[in-house]
Amino acid sequence: MKKLCLLVLSVICLFSCDILRSTPFEVTSWSPGEGYHSSPENLVVSLSFSLDPDRDSVERRFSLNGNNGKVKGNFHWSGKKVTFVPVTPLEKNDDYSLSLSAEAHDTSGLSMDTAFEKNFTTRPGEERPFLISFSPSMYEEIDDLRTEVRLCFSIPVALSSLYENVTFNPSMAGSWRQEEDDKLAIFTPSVPWTKNKRYEIRYSTSLTDNKGMNTGNDFKSIFITGTDKEIPFLLQANRITKDGEYIPLERDTTGFTGAAEQFTENSGWEKEDRLSLVFSEPVDSASVKNSLIVEDAPSVFSETTPGFNSEFIFYFDTAPSYKSRFVFRIKSGVKDGAGNECKEEYIYRIFANGEASKPPRLAGLRMPMSPQDNNDLVFFGTDEIFMDLPISDDNYPSKTSVRTWIELYFDTAQGASINIFSVMELFRIETSNNVLTFFPNKIKTDNFTVSEPQEGFEKCERVEITGNLTNSIYFGIVNFIIGSGLKDSLGNKNEKTFRISTIK
């Protein structure tokens, strides 16, 4: 009985020591403190205790963690204060959590009542990115199998994080790009979405902004593909003028079997005109390119951005020949985003006879047979062959240089004038048997020697060439020539050589 009393007294005394202890073992202060710290490279962590700590128990139960895991470092003690110095400096744009478990104790074995846990950050501001809007929307049915996925965030997100954390089920290959200051993330599938399929798009809380702050929430959305069954068709083909005017083209429905007089032809095509094809919905540019056939004309090139568009514009790299006839044929096979394929064929017949595209041509020639008083004018048209050139010793003495002039009349495109330098370069006179020689020394387009133009040629462009003509006693052929390459002010060019042949 005496031994039992002593045992109970000993236990009471033991518990009385803890009960009577006036100061708990706890952390009384710490640094660097909660909140944002702008210079992480200078940060260390320190803890000050209320009682003398057992250093080994504190070091074993201390931890500092960042977004990239546990931070390694060394401990330095000074009395009741410990300082933790990281082996490598802390990083910017990171969140840190400090923990000392309740199992840490003082030198007498007294443990802490609760664990010590604190947080601080080196990230300016603590706003997490959150999703403002997205498309396709939840359970949306999309017709276009090339539809892009768009995620709009409150703050810029990291492009690398999009690739790492956003997933599709079934999986879909593609590429991400960012717009609107990196707040808008756009996914472009590398192949069309599969028809009549249910797709899930997800991202986890690991999706981060440009500073490493994560979203804090998972995201999931569902959309369905392939509900579009409508076949695309060509709404309208147009001729686009250099002034941007759209002139509708009339479709030929006779195909290639009707008689020529039954064909529907679109006249007035100019050398700078372009072709516009407008479809009932966005269609694949590759399918349009493969379906468009140009017959009896130079190749066309697209100036429309590749992808899915409702309108496609094409241009000729080399202008079709003036008064040539050619055909635009759009075969079946044009596809929309859902893979629906146009079954019709469209034919447009074109006549390239635009007034502004007419190349200049030599229409006629006039010169005086009495150069002393500019009388006895003779005129030769290009449709006349081997007309009489009445040059004689009476008005052009043999072996004598006589000052005279030659007028050239040119038929040009509407609103065009003849290129004077082109005339100077290309005009020449060739003769047989050394009939005569002519040395030009001046050319002009106004203040003509004879003010009145040749009757019937008033609308032609007139050029006067003055020079010296030396006649001879011989007879033969005199050819007045404008060589190939005659140009006008609109850039039209005639590759034909013009020749007016006369006989002296």
C-alpha positions in Angstrom: 0.0 0.0 0.0 2.9 2.4 0.8 4.5 1.6 -2.6 1.2 2.4 -4.4 0.9 5.8 -2.8 4.5 6.6 -3.7 3.8 5.7 -7.4 0.6 7.8 -7.6 2.5 10.7 -6.0 5.3 10.5 -8.6 2.8 10.5 -11.5 1.0 13.6 -10.0 4.3 15.4 -9.7 5.4 14.6 -13.3 2.1 16.0 -14.7 2.2 18.9 -12.4 5.5 20.0 -13.9 3.9 20.4 -17.4 0.7 21.9 -16.0 2.7 24.4 -14.1 5.0 25.3 -17.0 4.1 29.0 -17.8 5.5 29.3 -21.4 4.5 26.9 -24.3 7.1 26.0 -26.9 6.2 27.9 -30.0 7.5 30.2 -32.8 7.3 33.8 -31.6 8.4 35.5 -34.8 9.5 34.6 -38.3 10.8 36.2 -41.5 10.4 37.2 -44.3 6.7 37.4 -43.5 3.6 36.7 -45.5 2.7 38.4 -48.7 4.7 39.5 -51.7 8.5 40.0 -51.7 10.1 41.6 -54.7 13.8 40.5 -54.2 13.7 36.7 -53.8 17.5 36.5 -54.4 18.0 38.2 -51.0 15.5 36.2 -49.0 16.3 33.9 -46.1 13.9 32.3 -43.6 14.3 32.7 -39.9 12.3 31.4 -36.9 12.5 32.6 -33.3 11.3 30.3 -30.5 9.8 31.0 -27.0 12.1 28.3 -25.4 15.5 26.8 -26.2 14.7 24.5 -29.2 16.1 21.1 -29.7 18.0 22.0 -32.8 18.0 18.5 -34.4 14.2 18.1 -34.0 13.6 21.6 -35.6 15.9 20.9 -38.6 14.3 17.5 -39.2 10.8 18.8 -39.1 11.3 22.0 -41.1 10.4 22.3 -44.8 10.2 25.1 -47.4 8.5 24.3 -50.7 8.0 26.2 -53.9 6.1 25.4 -57.1 9.1 23.3 -58.2 9.3 21.3 -55.0 11.3 21.3 -51.8 13.9 24.0 -51.3 17.4 22.9 -50.1 19.4 25.0 -47.7 21.6 25.3 -44.6 20.7 26.1 -41.0 22.4 28.7 -38.9 21.7 29.0 -35.1 22.0 31.9 -32.7 20.4 31.2 -29.3 16.7 30.6 -29.8 16.7 31.8 -33.5 17.4 29.6 -36.5 18.1 31.0 -40.0 17.5 28.9 -43.1 19.7 30.0 -46.1 18.7 28.4 -49.5 21.5 26.8 -51.4 20.3 28.6 -54.5 18.4 31.9 -54.4 14.7 31.8 -54.3 13.0 32.4 -57.7 10.7 35.1 -59.0 7.1 34.4 -59.8 6.9 31.6 -57.3 4.7 30.7 -54.3 6.4 29.3 -51.2 5.0 27.4 -48.2 6.9 27.2 -44.9 6.1 24.4 -42.4 7.4 23.2 -39.0 5.5 20.2 -37.7 4.2 20.0 -34.1 6.7 17.2 -33.4 9.5 19.8 -33.1 10.3 20.3 -29.4 12.6 22.2 -27.0 15.6 20.9 -25.1 13.4 19.5 -22.3 11.2 17.5 -24.8 8.2 19.9 -24.8 6.5 19.8 -28.3 4.7 22.5 -30.0 0.9 22.6 -29.5 0.2 23.0 -33.3 2.2 22.9 -36.4 3.6 26.2 -37.7 2.6 26.9 -41.3 3.0 30.1 -43.3 3.0 31.2 -47.0 4.7 34.0 -48.9 5.2 34.7 -52.6 7.6 36.3 -55.0 4.8 36.7 -57.6 3.6 40.3 -58.1 -0.2 40.2 -57.4 -2.0 37.1 -56.6 -4.7 37.1 -59.3 -5.2 33.7 -60.9 -6.1 33.3 -64.5 -9.8 32.4 -65.0 -11.7 31.5 -68.1 -14.0 34.3 -69.3 -15.5 32.6 -72.4 -15.0 29.7 -74.7 -16.1 28.3 -78.0 -17.6 26.0 -79.1 -19.9 26.5 -76.2 -21.0 23.6 -73.9 -22.9 21.0 -76.0 -22.7 23.1 -79.1 -23.2 21.3 -82.4 -20.7 22.5 -85.0 -21.1 22.2 -88.8 -17.6 23.3 -89.9 -15.2 20.5 -89.3 -12.3 23.0 -89.4 -13.8 25.0 -86.4 -11.1 26.4 -84.1 -11.4 26.1 -80.3 -11.1 29.5 -78.6 -10.4 30.0 -74.8 -10.5 33.6 -73.5 -8.7 34.2 -70.2 -8.7 37.1 -67.7 -5.0 37.5 -68.0 -2.3 36.2 -70.4 -1.6 32.5 -70.2 1.6 30.6 -71.1 1.7 29.1 -74.6 3.8 26.1 -73.3 1.3 25.5 -70.6 -1.5 25.2 -73.2 0.3 22.5 -75.0 1.1 20.7 -71.7 -2.3 20.9 -70.0 -5.1 21.2 -72.5 -6.3 17.9 -73.9 -9.0 16.6 -76.2 -10.9 13.3 -76.1 -10.7 11.8 -78.6 -7.3 13.2 -79.1 -6.7 15.8 -81.8 -3.5 17.1 -83.2 -3.2 20.8 -83.9 -1.4 24.0 -82.9 -2.1 26.8 -80.4 -1.6 30.5 -81.1 -2.4 33.5 -79.0 -4.0 36.8 -79.7 -5.3 39.8 -77.8 -2.2 40.2 -75.7 -2.0 36.4 -75.1 -5.4 36.4 -73.3 -7.1 34.6 -76.2 -5.9 31.0 -76.9 -6.9 29.6 -80.3 -6.5 25.9 -81.2 -6.4 25.1 -84.9 -6.9 21.4 -85.7 -4.3 20.0 -88.1 -7.0 17.7 -89.7 -10.8 18.2 -89.7 -12.7 17.0 -86.7 -14.4 13.7 -87.3 -18.1 13.8 -88.4 -20.8 13.0 -85.9 -18.4 12.8 -82.9 -18.6 13.9 -79.3 -15.5 15.8 -78.2 -14.3 16.7 -74.8 -11.9 19.5 -74.1 -10.2 19.7 -70.7 -7.5 21.5 -68.8 -6.3 20.9 -65.3 -5.4 23.3 -62.5 -1.8 23.1 -63.7 -2.6 25.5 -66.6 -0.7 28.6 -65.7 -0.3 32.2 -66.7 2.9 33.8 -67.9 4.1 34.2 -64.3 3.4 30.7 -63.2 0.1 31.2 -61.4 -2.2 28.3 -62.0 -5.9 28.5 -62.7 -6.9 26.7 -59.4 -9.8 25.0 -61.2 -10.3 22.2 -63.7 -12.3 22.9 -66.9 -14.3 20.6 -69.1 -16.5 21.3 -72.1 -18.2 19.1 -74.7 -19.1 19.8 -78.3 -20.5 17.7 -81.1 -19.5 17.7 -84.8 -20.9 16.9 -88.2 -24.5 18.0 -88.1 -24.2 19.9 -91.4 -25.7 18.0 -94.4 -26.2 20.9 -96.7 -24.2 20.7 -100.0 -22.3 23.9 -100.9 -23.0 25.6 -104.3 -21.6 28.5 -106.3 -23.8 31.6 -105.6 -22.2 33.9 -108.2 -19.2 34.4 -110.4 -18.1 38.0 -111.0 -15.7 40.1 -113.1 -13.9 42.5 -110.8 -12.7 45.6 -112.7 -9.5 47.5 -111.8 -11.8 50.1 -110.0 -13.2 47.3 -107.8 -16.6 47.1 -109.5 -18.3 43.7 -109.4 -19.9 42.7 -112.7 -21.9 39.4 -112.5 -21.0 36.8 -115.0 -23.8 34.9 -116.7 -23.5 31.1 -116.5 -23.5 29.1 -119.7 -25.9 26.1 -119.4 -25.3 24.6 -122.9 -22.2 22.8 -121.8 -19.8 21.9 -124.6 -22.4 20.2 -126.8 -24.5 23.2 -128.0 -24.0 25.1 -131.2 -21.7 28.2 -131.0 -24.6 30.6 -131.5 -26.4 29.1 -128.5 -23.5 29.8 -126.1 -23.9 32.4 -123.4 -20.8 34.6 -123.6 -19.7 37.4 -121.2 -18.0 40.2 -123.2 -16.0 43.2 -122.1 -13.2 41.4 -120.2 -10.3 43.8 -119.6 -6.7 42.8 -119.2 -6.6 43.8 -115.5 -9.9 42.2 -114.6 -10.1 39.5 -111.9 -12.4 36.6 -111.2 -14.5 36.3 -108.1 -16.2 33.1 -107.0 -18.8 33.4 -104.2 -20.1 30.2 -102.6 -23.1 29.6 -100.4 -20.9 28.9 -97.4 -17.1 28.7 -96.5 -15.4 26.1 -98.6 -11.9 24.6 -98.7 -9.5 26.7 -100.9 -7.6 23.6 -101.9 -10.8 22.0 -103.3 -11.7 25.3 -105.2 -8.2 25.4 -106.7 -8.4 21.8 -107.9 -11.9 22.4 -109.3 -11.2 25.6 -111.2 -10.1 25.0 -114.8 -9.2 27.8 -117.2 -9.3 26.9 -120.9 -7.6 28.8 -123.8 -6.1 31.4 -121.5 -3.1 31.9 -119.3 -3.1 30.3 -115.8 -4.8 32.1 -112.9 -3.5 32.5 -109.4 -5.4 33.0 -106.1 -5.0 36.1 -104.0 -7.3 34.7 -101.3 -5.8 33.5 -98.0 -5.7 29.6 -98.0 -8.3 28.0 -95.7 -12.1 28.1 -95.7 -13.7 31.1 -97.3 -16.9 32.1 -99.0 -15.3 34.2 -101.7 -12.2 33.5 -103.7 -10.5 36.0 -106.0 -8.2 34.9 -108.9 -6.0 37.0 -111.3 -4.1 36.3 -114.5 -0.4 36.6 -114.2 -0.3 37.3 -117.9 -3.3 39.1 -119.5 -5.4 37.1 -122.0 -4.9 38.2 -125.6 -7.2 41.0 -126.8 -10.3 39.5 -128.5 -9.4 36.0 -127.3 -12.2 33.7 -126.1 -11.7 31.5 -123.0 -13.7 29.5 -120.5 -13.8 29.4 -116.7 -15.0 25.9 -115.7 -15.6 25.0 -112.0 -15.9 21.2 -111.8 -17.7 19.3 -109.1 -15.7 18.6 -105.9 -15.7 21.8 -104.0 -16.0 20.9 -100.3 -17.2 22.7 -97.1 -15.9 22.2 -93.6 -18.2 19.2 -93.0 -16.9 17.4 -96.0 -20.1 18.0 -98.1 -19.2 18.1 -101.8 -20.7 20.2 -104.6 -21.9 18.0 -107.4 -22.6 20.7 -110.0 -20.4 22.0 -112.8 -20.3 25.7 -113.7 -19.2 27.1 -117.1 -18.6 30.8 -117.8 -17.6 31.8 -121.4 -15.5 35.0 -121.7 -14.8 37.3 -124.6 -11.7 39.5 -123.8 -12.7 42.5 -125.9 -12.7 45.2 -123.2 -12.3 48.7 -124.8 -9.5 49.7 -122.4 -7.5 46.6 -123.4 -7.4 47.1 -127.1 -3.8 47.3 -128.2 -2.8 50.3 -130.4 -2.6 49.7 -134.2 -1.5 51.7 -137.2 -4.6 52.8 -139.1 -3.1 54.9 -141.9 -0.5 57.4 -143.2 -0.7 60.8 -144.9 2.0 62.9 -146.5 2.2 65.9 -148.9 3.3 65.4 -152.5 3.9 69.2 -152.7 6.0 69.8 -149.6 6.7 73.4 -150.5 3.1 74.4 -149.8 1.9 71.2 -148.0 -0.6 70.4 -150.7 -1.5 67.4 -152.8 -1.9 65.2 -149.7 -2.0 61.5 -150.2 -3.4 58.9 -147.7 -2.8 55.2 -147.4 -4.7 52.9 -145.1 -3.3 49.7 -143.7 -5.9 47.8 -145.7 -4.5 49.1 -149.0 -1.7 47.2 -150.8 0.8 48.6 -153.2 -0.9 51.9 -153.8 0.8 54.5 -156.0 3.2 56.8 -154.3 3.3 59.8 -156.7 6.7 61.2 -155.7 8.4 62.8 -158.8 11.2 65.1 -159.7 8.7 67.9 -159.9 8.1 68.0 -156.1 11.0 65.9 -154.8 14.0 66.5 -157.1 16.3 63.5 -157.3 19.3 63.5 -155.1 18.0 66.6 -153.3 17.2 66.6 -149.6 13.7 68.0 -149.2 12.1 68.9 -145.9 8.7 67.2 -145.6 6.5 65.4 -143.1 4.6 62.1 -142.6 1.5 61.8 -140.5 0.7 58.5 -138.8 -2.8 57.6 -137.6 -3.3 55.2 -134.7 -6.4 53.4 -133.5 -6.1 53.2 -129.7 -8.1 51.9 -126.7 -10.7 54.0 -125.1 -9.0 56.7 -123.0 -5.5 55.8 -124.2 -3.0 57.9 -126.1 -0.2 56.5 -128.3 3.2 56.1 -126.6 5.3 58.6 -128.5 8.6 57.0 -127.6 7.3 53.7 -128.9 6.6 55.3 -132.2 10.0 56.9 -132.4 11.6 53.6 -131.7 9.6 51.4 -134.1 8.9 53.7 -137.1 11.1 53.1 -140.2 11.0 53.2 -144.0 12.3 50.3 -146.1 12.7 50.4 -149.9 13.8 48.3 -152.8 16.3 49.5 -155.3 17.2 52.5 -153.2 14.1 54.3 -154.2 14.3 57.0 -151.5 15.7 57.8 -148.1 14.1 59.5 -145.2 15.8 61.0 -142.1 13.4 62.0 -139.3 14.4 64.8 -137.0 11.2 65.8 -135.1 8.0 64.2 -133.9 4.9 65.9 -132.4 1.3 65.2 -131.4 -0.1 68.7 -131.7 0.3 71.9 -133.7 0.3 69.9 -136.9 1.4 71.3 -140.2 -2.1 70.6 -141.6 -4.6 71.3 -138.9 -7.5 69.2 -140.3 -7.0 65.4 -139.9 -7.7 63.0 -142.6 -11.5 62.6 -143.2 -12.9 59.5 -141.5 -9.9 59.3 -139.1 -10.8 62.1 -136.8 -11.0 59.8 -133.7 -7.6 58.4 -134.3 -4.4 59.4 -132.5 -2.3 61.5 -134.9 1.5 61.7 -134.8 3.5 63.9 -137.2 7.1 63.1 -138.1 9.1 65.7 -139.9 12.4 65.1 -141.6 14.3 65.2 -144.9 13.4 63.0 -147.8 15.9 62.4 -150.7 14.4 61.0 -153.9 16.2 59.0 -156.6 15.8 58.2 -160.2 14.9 54.6 -159.5 11.5 52.9 -159.1 10.4 50.3 -156.7 8.6 49.4 -153.5 8.4 51.8 -150.5 7.3 50.2 -147.1 6.3 52.4 -144.2 6.7 50.2 -141.1 5.8 50.2 -137.4 7.6 47.3 -135.8 6.4 44.9 -133.2 5.8 46.2 -129.7 3.7 49.4 -130.3 2.5 50.7 -126.9 -0.1 53.1 -125.6 -0.5 55.1 -122.3 -2.5 52.4 -120.7 0.2 49.8 -121.1 -1.4 48.0 -123.9 1.0 46.5 -126.4 0.7 45.2 -129.9 3.0 42.4 -130.9 2.1 42.8 -134.6 4.3 44.5 -137.2 2.3 47.1 -139.3 3.3 47.7 -142.9 1.9 50.0 -145.5 3.4 49.1 -148.9 3.4 51.5 -151.8 5.0 51.6 -155.3 6.9 54.5 -156.7 
